[in-house]
Amino acid sequence: MIKIIPAFLVILVLFLIGCSERYPESQEKVTLATGGYGYEVGDIVIIDTQKTPEVGDIVQYDWALNKSNCFGMGPALYLAKIIGLPGGEVIFSRCDFKINGYIGTSPCGEGISPNTKMVIWGSDTYEDVAGRQLIVPSNEYLADKWVGQECTGEVDETGSSKVYNRFTVKNEAIKGVILIKLGHDKEFEESQKNIVY
């Protein structure tokens, strides 16, 4: 005996399926604890955790896994815009760097030591990269700006820890590529303002 399901039950089931938040396995819904690139703290976004970053993508990455959190305090996840892929040629000047027509920035100016000094690039360290052409290391992506500092455990002649500037985001530190903004969580944004690092 075949039972006929009332049309309103079919419509209700289809409605409920359509309203549930289902994303492909590689996608996650996250609330941002840091902003930038048109995003704000509290923005709710979808990230693709398996997408290989491309030039122009905004990625969310883990500062500690990237080894760019030396002496740093703050949230663990940050955003970066990818402007260079592994194998790309980067040309550094004192206050910026160039790749594929993109210009990245390094803090620079009167009284500010340019971040082109004491740089870690892959596993190599440089006293100064200004005037150098470097290749983006394999398994790393060039960000559009300085992304922090790495403590290597080395010490200088005074016994102080050597700290190296980083411009790349390691592949293993990338949590995902941001695909779309869904909305904003004002309550989360307000809660973040009360955190003291």
Helices and strands as residue ranges (DSSP letters): H 7-19, E 27-31, E 43-48, E 58-62, E 77-84, E 89-92, E 96-99, E 102-105, E 117-121, E 124-128, E 133-135, E 140-143, E 148-155, E 161-166, E 168-170, G 171-173, E 174-184, H 186-193
